[in-house]
Amino acid sequence: MDLLILLVRENGRLVGREEIIERLWGKDVHFDTDNSINTAIRKIRRALGEDPEKPQYIETVQGKGYRFKIPLDGAISNGDKRSPPSTYVSSTPDGIGDTVSACFVAPVEAQNPAAPESTEIRSLGSSPGAMPAEKVVSRSHGVRAKILASCLVVVIGLLVTLSQSRVRERLFGTHRPPRIQSLAVLPLVNLSIDVGQDFFADGMTDELTTDLGKISALRVISRTSAMQYKGSKKPLREIARELNVDAVIEGTVMRSGSHLRVTANLVRASPENHLWAESYESEVGNTLTVQGEIARAVAREIQVQLTQQEQHLLAAARPVNPEAQDLYLRGLYTMNSGGGSAESSEKAIKYFQQAIEKDPSYAAAYAALATVYAVWIPGMTRSPRNLMPKAREFALKALTLDNTLADAHSVLGMIALFYDWDWAAAEREYKQTMALNPSNVRAHEWHARGLVTQGRIEEAIAEAKQALALSPSPLDWDYPIWVFILARRYDLARERAREFLEVAPNYVWGHFEMAQVYEHQGQLEEAAQESLKADELFGTDPKKVAQLKEALAKSGSKGYWKLTLENYRESAKSNYVPPLLVAEACVQVDDKECAFEWLEKGFEERDDLMIDIKVEPLFDGLRSDARFQDLERRVGIPQ
């Protein structure tokens, strides 16, 4: 409002950005004034229904400043048509219709440069000496000033009136764009002097994504898919098209000591326009409150009606120990940027443990710790019997502190499915997770896995496709592809695996899954080649990789699998190797007794892969054996 008043008062004179800064905030300011000016201009244009590409009221002089233009013919444009002032009589209770016409007809003339400037404009309601709008114009300006004051009142009233979408549509004849139903949170930019604060900006991005994901009326894209655009110079329209979303949120994070400033902008993809922008300042320990405020503001802007539960979830934030929060966010950053290695998992565990030591009531840190323990990664030396009980302990502790924490419910579902082999309990936890956060992609993926292992194929495929919709980037497709393989939908699996490898040719799980697709379609040599590539990317000893290549070249896929089986057996003497993988290698070399030996070990170790035995295609040749049927019964897979 201050900026609008300033521009109108200057009556067509170009007002430079430096002058705007000085007259609104003063000379000595220490915040992002450029962004504040841009935000204010966008708000004015939006209220006036103005197209930035064809401005009627606010003219931008690139690199210099802005000027306000009042049409002197008394008409507001409606496409290529011009209508008389009488068309625009307001039907609102404020009764400003006639004044609108008079004001737009009357020219606003420049004041005498020699006349004393008796007004000062500051940020209303915040700066000392701020003046109310009705006192901005000095009484010494005479009749012209009265006309100008009338115009100011009109413009202010017009802003309020035109902010009502129905009135704006009636005045300008515009059609409301399609409702926003999906969005992505692009990586927030770290504007702090310390580039080492990237972990904090990424963490804020993750938290905002999580908060928005609680809104059931929105499909919020996963952080993995959005994070690929970190530092990208692509136009927002192109990014939105690639992510298949209606809108994106972009913004910045600036941290100085314990003070935090976050800016957020909501941009519609088509037609492209800025819908909303705001800045938030707080202490670092109150970031969760800020995230909730942003999420609620976005919901209001896109006219989403929040349920009572959603309102509670977005408002229920407590202050967090800043040191604990830093350690927690560093742990997330390590997990997400570590490439899924055992080493990065161990580092993340230490960060989360330190966060809990700083703040024993930090529920999110317990949930994150539970997740690391629950997800087995190649290279880990500990078995599920060592890891899963700890995961359960931390997940239950997290829910004791905050029973609305979706991630904690999701991990409990994972433990119930992969370790307890309790499909019913797992399904309850996944449904609870999705009730709290419908955009939680991991819950959809793990639920799909639980469904397919029971033989509920169509339900599993639907859940896997839902996960793909939340993760349009191939970098997050490994789990849905696996579900398609177990569902024997090799057409879907092959198509997605190819796209996956085109985007990430050196991502291990893409080759691992492509190997399975080839295997089940009878392309045994190609399958062995892909498995060998996965071996290399897993970090297998280069000498062993060379031996595997030689075996493949000399004896084909059987030679490769024979040597692989020997390597598994040797490695299992000192490290944990999932027994089901060894059993599959036994099947590859037609050693049935070997397969049963390792399947039994899988049962004893509570190998999470054991839940697949009902649908795993490689075991088709064992299904008629009474031992296999007994094993299925003991695992307890629902019939």
WOPEFEN-V705916 format. One line per field, one symbol per residue. ss: DSSP state (H for helix, E for strand, L for the rest). burial: # if it has 16 or more other C-alpha atoms within 10 Angstrom, else .. Layout:
ss=???
burial=???
This chain:
ss=LHHHHHHHHLLLLLEEHHHHHHHHHLLLLLLLHHHHHHHHHHHHHHHHLLLHHHLLLEEEELLLEEEELLLLLLLLLELLELLLHHHHLLLLLLLLHHHHHHHHHLLLLLLLLLLLLLLLLLLLLLLLLLLLHHHLLLHHHHHHHHHHHHHHHHHHHHHHHHLLHHHHHHHHLLLLLLLLLEEEELLLEELLLLHHHHHHHHHHHHHHHHHHLLLLLLEELLHHHHHLLLLLLLLHHHHHHHHLLLEEEEEEEEEELLEEEEEEEEEELLLLEEEEEEEEEEEHHHHHHHHHHHHHHHHHHLLLLLLHHHHHHHHLLLLLLHHHHHHHHHHHHHHHHLLLLHHHHHHHHHHHHHHHHHLLLLHHHHHHHHHHHHLLLLLLLLLHHHHHHHHHHHHHHHHHHLLLLHHHHHHHHHHHHHLLLLHHHHHHHHHHHHHHLLLLHHHHHHHHHHHHHLLLHHHHHHHHHHHHHHLLLHHHLHHHHHHHHHLLLHHHHHHHHHHHHHHLLLLHHHHHHHHHHHHHLLLHHHHHHHHHHHHHHHLLLHHHHHHHHHHHHHHHHHHHHHHHHHHHHHHLLLLLLLHHHHHHHHHHLLLHHHHHHHHHHHHHHLLHHHHHLLLLHHHHHHLLLHHHHHHHHHHLLLL
burial=############.##.#..##.###..........##.############.#...#####....#######..###........#..#.#.....##.##########............####......#.#..##...#...#.#############.###....#..##.......#.###########....###############################........##.##..#############....##########...#######...##############.##..#.#.#...#..###....###.#############....##.###.##.######.##.################......##..###.##.######..#.####################.###############################.#..##.############################.###.######.....#############....#############.#......#..##.##...##########..#.......##############....###.######.###############........#..##..#.#..
